């Protein structure tokens, strides 16, 4: 015979099982009591954010590109990490760029640019505002409730801060369906599946047949344009990039200070990762991407993020790391450091080759030259150096030809990528706007050549094996060249050694 307790368990829906651990009260008495005797909320004193005018100008530029269309830019939803715990929220890059919101603002929000009769657009920000303390959300909703995650902004507060008219997220569906069949709707693809479904419902609400291939292409055009909008940074963005780089430089100093402890720990790479990560959380939102702390042969794995290896004196450690500030702009800097503070002769030889390649890339980077020219300048130096060392099976000129490329065995990645809200920013831009584009003042990108000799690479002398070197700086294109934003972090081997010694004194 089934007991009453078993009957209750059988009746409980699977979706409700997560509440078993919480034991939240549900009585009417509790509901009445928790809703009462709260102090009045103080009147908000919210200033318009410094970024608001810049974000408005960005919205105007993208709206001009899609005159007459309704543009839907979601922040994205919370993502489950495990069971009922979520990852820390980070809004979609396009949403952050067009609203100026950063850090963990605002999950499930949607920016919509509504076309107007005069040819312009009205921006409306739909989001879930602060709920009253007389609502169940206040105390029972572990994802959104104030008792659990803190107070959300009100409609009035966020409107004052962003300069964007705000509305409750519950109004989104009707707003999307307005003028159905007459106004084309574009939505950022893969930003929020639930919002994409609402857009689809709005597209089909007029009864017209929708061509899925056409709508995908139209949405792709929006993603492409939003990416290209970020290719040239405005003054506010450049200031944020400087802040991110400066914080990253401080983080590298913490790395050097951590090296003695790292050499004593069985997973010393994580000591390095932790030292930088602590600084990133103290000075910014966190790291802009998973830190690479690669000691010894691990440095020859381009995206080594496991960081579980030992750090040994006499070896090099390659650290690729960047602080993401609260506005979500990130730095991306790499230094390759001698663990005990001094380069060996072979390490210095390889390091100097990479540094010379980086310097050649710096010299090539100036307005009017193409983005791809930066890479060509760097790899030309590396090919010539590899040939001089007797490592190439052909001459440098043959290796550099399209039919050769043998030098790329030891540097298979590109020399540069755009940088900003995303560590690999503007990734949806067209080739002619990226690789084949001329450099313009306001562009921010990396210069990061490297050489990677794996421990089992029989094509190189034994003394080279297990050494990986990358030097990466963040640069801003100016009217007559580039400014190295990360120049305060030493690059020359003798300067690196002196800097490390000064931090250990």
QUIMO-V746001 format. One record per helix or strand. SS is the DSSP state (~ for helix, > for strand). FROM is the first residue (numbers start at 1). TO is the last residue. Records with the same first field share a line. If there is no record, write none. Layout:
BEGIN
SS = FROM-TO  FROM-TO
END
This chain:
BEGIN
~ = 4-11  14-21  28-34  52-65  93-99  136-140  146-149  155-162  169-177  193-204  212-228  235-264  268-283  296-300  345-364  371-388  396-399  406-409  431-433  462-464  493-504
> = 70-74  80-82  85-86  110-115  121-127  165-168  185-187  286-287  292-295  316-321  323-324  330-330  333-338  370-370  418-418  438-438  444-447  450-453  467-470  472-477  482-484
END
